[in-house]
Amino acid sequence: MRGIAVEAATAPNATGAPPARPRARPEPSHVNGRPIDPREVNERLEALDAERVIEWAIESFHPRLYFACSFQKTTSVVIDIAQRIEPSTRFFYLDTDLLFDQTYATRDALAGRYGIEFDRFHNISVEEQERLYGARLWERQPDACCGIRKVEPMRDALAGIECWVSGVRRVDSRTRAGAAKFGWDKRFGLWKLNPLADWTDEEVWSYISEHDVPYNPLHDAGYPSIGCTHCTRPPGNGAGRRDGRWANAEKTECGLN
């Protein structure tokens, strides 16, 4: 599948973490030349369902709107909704070269179903990473590994974009419990939309079933959250949804959200 490859390596500093990028630009006060109060917009979107939220984002930002795809169950829902509204919406994913075979298969199933050509962003190969920073960096310094394999490609993916869309939900974890449907993303210096922020697992699965949307089969194998093969495990009974993402580290986020 054709995509966009980001080959530039980013060298970690002495601690193994990627160097800091320039400070993100300040929050703007206009969208497409129109004055905007993000708090007022978020309050208005909070009362709308996901379809209306995505419709608003497409009307406000398309074609400088980019949908991030992790090929988890929320990705399947967001793609289906967006494609029903505007078939020319744009989608991308971060290929860490360590994704599960089932994740790539889900990408292909969604591409075939909707006629999507996903833009692909990645960084240096796993072999090059090992040569530069040593073997199994994800075990020794998982934050540095995520910085190289996810955060840096993400910055390239979002260059020139006004708003990006994620599948973040408040039920995912304590760190996401306060996620707004719309707001300024200081990390990447652009607007961010979380159209499924208030959705429950039951609502996600109900939508997938009702619309017969392809989804990642790893969810049926006990993976509520799916990342890279070397780090993701099914969480044990009573564990949180994201507890299996970095099974052997005290880490809950990769630095994108």
N, C-alpha and C positions, 0 to 999 in steps of 0.2 A: 504494500500500500504506500503510495507516494506521500511524503510529508516534508516537514521542515526540520532539518537536523542542525542542532547547535553544537558545534564541535569545540568551541573555545574552552580550555581548561581554566579553572580558577584555583590558584595555589593557596592552601591553608596557611595561616600564620603559625607562630611558634606553638600555639596550643592545639593546632589541628583544625581550627575553625576557619571558614573562608573569611577573607578580609572584608571590612565594612564597606558598603557602597555609599555614595554621596547621600546626604540627608534627603528624604522624600520631599517633593514640593508641597507647599501648604494647601490646605483644603480650599478649592475654588468656591465662588459664590454664584456661578452660572453653569447651566447645562445647555449646550447648543445655543448660546446667546441669551437664554432666558434666565432671569434671577431664580435662585432656588434656596429654600430653607430646608436642609437635609432632615432636621428634626420633624418638621411639618410633613415632609414627604414620607418619612418612615412611619409616622403615626397614621397617615392615610393608607399606606401599603399594608400596615399591620392588620387592618380590617378587611383586606381583600384576600381572595383565594389565590393559589399559586399561579393559575392561568392568567388572572388579571394582573398579577405582579409582573410576570414575564412579558405580558403584552405591553405594559407600561414601559418596561425597560427597552424593549425592541423599538417602540415608538420614540423613545427619548434618545437612544444611543446608537442604534443600528445605522451603519455597518461597523462602527467602532465599539462594538459589544462582542465579548469573547466568552464562550462557555467552556469552563474547565471540566474535563471528564476523567474520573478515576475508574470508571467502569464498575462501580458498585451499584447497588440497587437505586440509589437516589439519582445517579447519572441516567439510568434508563428512564426514570419518570421525567426528569427535566428535558431530556432530548425529545421524548414523545410530545410533551406540551409545546415546546418551542417550535418543533417541526409543523405542528398543526397550525400555529400562528403565522410563521414566516419560514418557508422552506430554505431560504438563503442564509439563515443564521449560521454562524461560524463556531466550530468546535475544535478544541485542541486537547492533547494529553501530554504528560511528561513520561517519557520512556526511560526508566532507570536501568534498563537492561536486566532487571531482576524481578520483573513482574511474573505472576503465575501464568502458566499456559492457558488456564481458564479465563484469565483476564484478557489476554490477547484474543481468545476465541470470542469473548463477549464483544470486544471492539469490532471484530469482523461481522458478527451477527447483527449488531446495530447498524454498521455501515451498509450491509446488504438490505436490511429492512427499510432504511430511510434514504438510501442513496447518498450517504454522507462521506466526504473525504476528510478524515480527521487530520489536522495538522499535528505533526510529531516534533517534539522538542526533546533534546537530550544533550548530555555533556560528554566528557571523556569516557572511554570504555572502562569496564571493570578491570581489565588487564592493565591499562594505563594508570588507573587509580592505584592499583597494587604496586606498580613500579615506582610511583611517585611518593606514596604515603604508607606503604606497607600492606601486608595481607590483612583481610577481614577488618577493614576500618569500621564497618558497621557494628562490630563487637567492642572494639576499643574506644571509639569515639563516634557514637551514633549521630550526634548533632553535626559533626563535621561531614559525615557521609551524606546525610540528608541535605546539607548545604551544597555539596558538590552535585549530587544526583537529582535534587529537586529544586532547591531555592534558586540557584543560579540559572537553570533553564527556564524557570518561571519568570524571572526578570526579563529574559529575552522574549519570552512568549507575550508578555504584557506591554512591551515597548510600543508606544504609539496608540495604545488602546485607552478608551475613556472609562470603561466599566467592565468588570469581569464577574462571572456568575459561578457560584460554588454550590455544592450540595450540603453545606453545613446545616445541622439541625441542633436545636437546644437539648434534645434528649440524648445526644451523642455522649456528652461528658460534662463534668462540672465546669471545665474551662470554656465550654461553648453554651452554657446555660443562658447567658445574656446576649447571645448573638442577635443583632438587629437584622431586619429584612433588607435594609438599605443604609449605607453610610460610607464614610471616607476611610479607605484602607491606607493607613499611614505607612505600613510596611512597604507597599509597592507604589504609593503615590497616585492612586486613582480610585474611582468609585467601585464599590463592591455590592453585589446583590446576593442575598440568601433566600430564594423564593420558597424553600421548604423548611425554613427555620422553625415553624410551629407545627410541623407534621410529626405524627407518631409512626412507629413501625407498622401498626395496623393500617394506617392510611396509605403508607407506601405500598405495602403488599396488596391492599385492596385495589389500588390504581393499576398496579402491574397485572393483576389477575383480570380486572375488568377490561383492560385494553390489550391484553395478550402481548405484553412488551417483553422482549428478550432481556434476561438478567444474568448476572454472574452466578454460575452453579455452585461456587464455593459457599454462598450463603446457605445452601441446603446441606452443606457439609460441616456446619457449625462455626462458620466465620461471619460474625456480625459486621466486622470491619476488615477491609482487605488492603494490604500494602505490598511490600516486597517479600519474596520467597524466604530470604535469609532471616527476616525479622518477625514475620507474622505467624502467629499460632492461634488455634481456637482457644478462647478463654475458658477457664474452668467454670463450674457451676457457681452462680452467685457473683461472678466477676462482671465488671462494666463492659459496655459495648466495645470500647477501644483498648481494653486491658491486654488484648493479644497482639496489638500492633507492634510493640517493642517488648516482646515477652521477657527478655532477660535484661531490661534496662528500665530505670525510673524515668520514663519518657512517654509523653502522651500526644505530642504534636510534632510535625516534621518541619514547621516553620513557615508554612504557606498560609495558615488560617489563624 
